[in-house]
Amino acid sequence: MSETWSHRADLAESAIQERHAARLWGVPKTNLAMVTWPAGAKDKAFVHWHYWWQAQYLDCQVDAALRRPTKTRRRRIADTLRGIQRRNRRKLTTNNYYDDKAWLALAWNRALQLEGIKRSGALDDLEFDLLAGIDPITGVLPWKTGETFYNVPSNAPSAIVFSRTGRLDKSRQIVDWIFDNLISETGLLFDGLRMRMNGPEVIEKLYTYNQGTALGASLEIALALREDVGLDHDEAIDSFEYSERADASVYYITHIRAIVQAIALNLASPQGVIQSPKEESGEGDGGMFKGILARYLADIALRLPEDSRENIATKKVAARLVLASAESLWSHRLEVDGLPIFPADWTQDARLPHNYGLGPSSISETIGLLRIDERDLSVQLAGWMLLEAAAAIEAAL
């Protein structure tokens, strides 16, 4: 292959930085991503605040910097953290949605692996805010403050944060609740559970990113439990003693295997390309969802212990889903000025986000830009995430 996935991920990064990245209100040493391209005046001014989209933008930058560290990438990440904090205007915990805060805590914690990126009180506050948000009755987080809706989007990312910051008991409590309450007949996870006067109501909607974050949380727990009992990453469980020691982790690994299999059967084309279920929009927030699933499928492909035939098979399926999706995404891209525009549907050709090349007197500008999914930052970030996932798998081959 003349073009590696790493090179393609670099092109995806360049496309985002060239089309979407900008200083916040012209302030030096700040960086955010405009949520559309081409951006209207309000988007250029960051009038509407997309907290969790910026967290995903940060996470993609971290992917690139961990893959190939450069001073430019590290500086831009620091500028993005400053931009997020300044645009939020108040403390980062001043946000009613726990999923938003969990995404930012996740990305920031990953950024700490990079030289020059420091932990600050703002990150500590985010983590403690998530802990304080756990409902004492259900033992999990609501979607937002004052809600009685408890869903995967708030809880699975928070569980990953808790696992990675030494709060394994809270992570297990949350993930166990998810598996006890939200597994569908297909093995995929429903969105959440709403408490009503006449009892709990399961919201039977399926979203790709919920499967991904549940995989990520389960993997972090399983690896932490193995480490706790002295098992190395790929140490075989070939004795009764080891079997007893690994018993707690096997519960989560079994769920990982089942979810990956369910994804392959229900959320992928016959060629293995990840597809959105009917509930999932291809634009707005939904434009990001498949990319998040790809991120955590790559994690499974790279980090699930190879201590059984079942695990090895699961890793292969996860890798195949990512690489098949990346191949399809790349083959269906458009190029403008040598940089890619990715499709919202990874099995269909990308559409140009506007009537490219028409002057300011065009009809499209008179009546407003046509609504095309590819215009959204979320859709383009999902493509970048997928290519970073493919690059990570390629590097391990």
Long-range contacts (C-beta under 8 A, 24 or more apart in sequence): 4-391, 4-394, 5-326, 5-387, 5-390, 5-391, 5-393, 5-394, 6-67, 6-68, 6-391, 6-394, 6-395, 8-326, 8-330, 8-340, 8-387, 8-390, 8-391, 9-63, 9-64, 9-67, 9-384, 9-387, 9-388, 9-390, 9-391, 10-64, 11-339, 11-340, 12-340, 12-342, 12-380, 12-383, 12-384, 12-387, 12-388, 13-60, 13-61, 13-64, 13-384, 14-339, 15-339, 15-340, 15-341, 15-380, 15-384, 16-57, 16-60, 16-377, 16-380, 16-381, 16-384, 17-76, 18-339, 19-339, 19-380, 20-57, 20-377, 20-380, 21-76, 23-83, 24-83, 24-86, 24-87, 27-83, 27-86, 29-78, 29-79, 29-82, 30-79, 30-82, 30-83, 30-86, 31-76, 31-79, 31-80, 31-82, 31-83, 32-57, 32-80, 32-83, 32-84, 32-87, 33-57, 33-377, 33-381, 34-377, 35-376, 35-377, 35-378, 36-353, 36-375, 36-376, 36-377, 37-353, 37-375, 37-377, 37-380, 38-353, 38-354, 38-369, 38-375, 40-369, 46-87, 49-87, 49-88, 50-377, 51-84, 51-88, 51-95, 51-97, 51-100, 51-104, 52-97, 52-99, 52-100, 52-103, 52-104, 52-285, 53-288, 53-377, 53-378, 53-381, 54-80, 54-83, 54-84, 54-87, 54-104, 55-84, 55-100, 55-103, 55-104, 55-106, 55-107, 56-103, 56-107, 56-288, 56-291, 56-292, 56-378, 56-381, 56-385, 57-377, 57-381, 58-84, 58-104, 58-107, 58-108, 58-111, 59-103, 59-106, 59-107, 59-110, 59-295, 59-385, 60-381, 60-384, 60-385, 60-388, 62-107, 62-110, 62-111, 62-113, 62-114, 63-295, 63-384, 63-385, 63-388, 63-392, 64-388, 65-111, 65-114, 66-110, 66-113, 66-114, 67-388, 67-391, 67-392, 67-395, 69-114, 69-115, 74-114, 74-115, 74-116, 74-117, 77-111, 77-114, 77-117, 78-116, 78-117, 81-108, 81-111, 81-117, 85-122, 91-122, 91-125, 92-122, 92-125, 92-126, 93-125, 93-126, 93-129, 96-144, 96-145, 96-146, 97-143, 97-144, 97-154, 98-130, 98-133, 98-141, 98-142, 98-143, 98-144, 98-145, 98-154, 98-158, 99-143, 99-151, 99-153, 99-154, 99-157, 101-126, 101-129, 101-130, 102-130, 102-154, 102-157, 102-158, 102-160, 102-161, 103-157, 105-130, 105-161, 106-157, 106-160, 106-161, 106-164, 109-161, 109-164, 109-165, 127-161, 127-165, 130-158, 130-161, 130-162, 131-162, 131-167, 131-170, 134-170, 134-174, 138-177, 138-195, 139-173, 139-174, 139-177, 140-173, 140-174, 140-177, 140-178, 141-174, 143-192, 148-194, 148-195, 148-196, 149-192, 149-193, 149-194, 149-195, 149-203, 150-177, 150-192, 150-193, 150-194, 150-195, 151-191, 151-192, 151-193, 151-203, 152-178, 152-182, 152-189, 152-190, 152-191, 152-192, 152-207, 152-210, 152-213, 152-214, 153-191, 153-192, 153-207, 153-209, 153-210, 153-213, 156-210, 156-213, 156-214, 156-216, 156-217, 157-213, 157-216, 157-217, 159-217, 159-220, 159-221, 160-213, 160-216, 160-217, 160-220, 163-217, 163-220, 163-221, 163-224, 164-220, 168-221, 168-224, 168-225, 168-228, 171-217, 171-220, 171-221, 172-221, 174-217, 175-214, 175-217, 175-218, 175-221, 175-252, 178-214, 179-255, 186-262, 186-265, 186-266, 187-258, 187-259, 187-261, 187-262, 187-265, 187-266, 188-259, 188-262, 188-263, 188-266, 188-267, 189-214, 189-259, 205-279, 206-267, 206-277, 206-279, 206-280, 207-277, 207-279, 207-280, 207-286, 207-289, 208-267, 208-274, 208-276, 208-277, 208-280, 208-289, 208-290, 208-292, 208-293, 209-288, 209-289, 209-290, 209-292, 209-293, 211-259, 211-262, 211-263, 211-267, 211-293, 212-292, 212-293, 212-294, 212-295, 212-296, 212-297, 213-292, 213-296, 214-255, 214-259, 215-256, 215-259, 215-260, 215-296, 215-297, 215-299, 215-300, 216-295, 216-296, 216-299, 218-252, 218-253, 218-255, 218-256, 218-259, 219-252, 219-256, 219-296, 219-299, 219-300, 219-303, 219-304, 221-249, 221-252, 222-249, 222-250, 222-252, 222-253, 222-256, 222-305, 223-249, 223-303, 223-305, 225-249, 225-252, 226-305, 233-303, 233-305, 234-305, 234-306, 234-307, 235-305, 235-307, 236-307, 237-307, 237-308, 253-304, 253-305, 253-311, 256-300, 256-304, 256-314, 257-310, 257-311, 257-314, 260-297, 260-300, 260-314, 260-317, 260-318, 260-321, 261-314, 261-317, 263-293, 263-297, 263-321, 264-317, 264-321, 267-293, 268-321, 268-324, 268-325, 269-347, 271-324, 271-328, 272-320, 272-321, 272-324, 272-325, 273-324, 273-325, 273-328, 273-346, 273-347, 274-321, 274-325, 274-346, 275-345, 275-346, 275-347, 276-345, 282-344, 282-345, 282-373, 282-379, 283-344, 283-371, 283-373, 283-375, 283-376, 283-378, 283-379, 284-376, 284-378, 285-378, 286-378, 287-344, 287-373, 287-376, 287-378, 287-379, 287-381, 287-382, 288-378, 288-379, 288-381, 288-382, 288-385, 289-382, 290-325, 290-346, 290-382, 290-386, 291-381, 291-382, 291-383, 291-384, 291-385, 291-386, 292-382, 292-385, 294-321, 294-322, 294-325, 294-326, 294-382, 294-385, 294-386, 294-389, 295-385, 295-388, 295-389, 297-321, 297-322, 297-389, 298-322, 298-389, 298-390, 298-392, 298-393, 301-393, 301-396, 302-392, 302-393, 302-396, 319-393, 322-386, 322-389, 322-390, 322-393, 323-390, 323-393, 325-386, 326-386, 326-387, 326-389, 326-390, 329-383, 329-386, 329-387, 330-387, 333-383, 334-374, 340-383, 341-374, 341-380, 342-374, 342-379, 342-380, 342-382, 342-383, 342-384, 343-374, 343-379, 343-383, 344-373, 344-374, 344-376, 344-379, 346-386, 350-374
